[in-house]
Amino acid sequence: MSISPLMPVYPRCGVRPVKGEHCHLIDEDGTRYLDFASGIAVNLLGHSHKGLIGAIQKQAETLMHVSNLYGSPQGEELAQRLVDKTFADTVFFTNSGAEAVECAIKTARAYHQHEDGDSNRTELITFTNAFHGRTMATISASNQEKMHKGFYPMLAGFQYAEFDNLDSAKALLSDKTAGFLVEPIQGEGGIRPASDAFIQGLKALCEEHDLMLVFDEVQCGVARTGKLYAYEHYGVEPDIMASAKGLGGGFPVGACLATEKAARGMGFGTHGSTYGGNPLAMAAGVAVMDAVANDEFLAEVTEKGERLRSRLEQFIGNYPDLFDFVRGKGLMLGLRMKVESRPFFVHLRDNHQLLTVAAGDQTLRVLPPLVADDAEFDEFMEKLSAGAASFDPGA
Ligand SMILES: *Cc1c(COP(=O)(O)O)cnc(C)c1O
């Protein structure tokens, strides 16, 4: 047998973390890494956060899982918090981001296939370089060939327009269009915030043609950008939104949020999940919301983001051949490089014990836990500077 017991779909590196402490990961052999990847925008509260651990421990001792056939006081509590703090009136809980996007796609289609709708409207317009997950529907929603290869046929009902180009979206509008599915800030695509005009233009088209505006905030949501959800930066509310990653702070929790109107097709028996919304996941979500869904915390994220950004902007001036510019919002930052970002990300990891994430468009993603403190930001800048000084892009 030559295949590894873990199906070899990830090119796993030699870092093998066994323990986390605040913004650090400790490897099997004791090496300490500064974790400014946060499990890809998941560990908002860092590692080993007392409040989150306490909430999970308490719930695990009380009740871990029951069927969605029963009433859910725990689910109602987290759903109510999300409803109170967002555009949404109702929430479906999932175990991952892709499942949250799946539910969002079904909700958008069901809106039009409702008895008051126009059942010809089955197509969602999605955008170039998007990432929505790895299920069949969510890879079909992305134009990225590398995710399709080997898995044909793709699911019908997706049209790809150019990201951040309103005319390109308009050109695809037809009497089959159900709505738009978009990341307000592309994550995997390279920390690319959509412009205000683009997002506001999509909203206007949705209002004009009775279409669903669906935001995928799996990566940019849950306080990452200094707002609870990134749509708040744009002054535009979606009809449907997928959330996950940070929502459980490290425990798997996803959610599809919708307005009452947008959810009109999602009646009894239309959707489900065995694990979705289990009491343990809900306890984790409530603990995260307790920590982040308040003005003080969000203002701190904004302030930390501004300080980190200005330090990064100053720093890249020293390496004009290596770096192009800094982009992103809050603590969702990207360093656009003039060379491929992956070799630099590997160099930082292996030679400077600094964890970041490579992304599309030659971008290095900087996604610290939102609780990172001054000493950890200083350590980050030191490692990054040392890494840039010792990096040979030709090697
Ligand atoms: C990570 C991600 C997903 C998929 O989430 P999973 O939990 O891996 O299924 C979907 N959309 C965006 C924008 C993401 O960043």
PDBQT file of the ligand as one rigid body, heavy atoms in Angstrom, charges set to zero:
ROOT
HETATM    1  C1  LIG A 401     -13.255  28.579   3.003  1.00  0.00    +0.000 C 
HETATM    2  C2  LIG A 401     -14.312  29.137   2.157  1.00  0.00    +0.000 A 
HETATM    3  C3  LIG A 401     -15.447  28.371   1.787  1.00  0.00    +0.000 A 
HETATM    4  C4  LIG A 401     -15.577  26.910   2.099  1.00  0.00    +0.000 C 
HETATM    5  O1  LIG A 401     -15.617  26.643   3.459  1.00  0.00    +0.000 OA
HETATM    6  P1  LIG A 401     -15.356  25.136   3.975  1.00  0.00    +0.000 P 
HETATM    7  O2  LIG A 401     -15.607  25.214   5.454  1.00  0.00    +0.000 OA
HETATM    8  O3  LIG A 401     -13.951  24.780   3.619  1.00  0.00    +0.000 OA
HETATM    9  O4  LIG A 401     -16.337  24.261   3.284  1.00  0.00    +0.000 OA
HETATM   10  C5  LIG A 401     -16.448  28.998   1.054  1.00  0.00    +0.000 A 
HETATM   11  N1  LIG A 401     -16.351  30.278   0.710  1.00  0.00    +0.000 NA
HETATM   12  C6  LIG A 401     -15.285  31.055   1.050  1.00  0.00    +0.000 A 
HETATM   13  C7  LIG A 401     -15.255  32.496   0.655  1.00  0.00    +0.000 C 
HETATM   14  C8  LIG A 401     -14.228  30.497   1.769  1.00  0.00    +0.000 A 
HETATM   15  O5  LIG A 401     -13.165  31.240   2.073  1.00  0.00    +0.000 OA
ENDROOT
TORSDOF 0
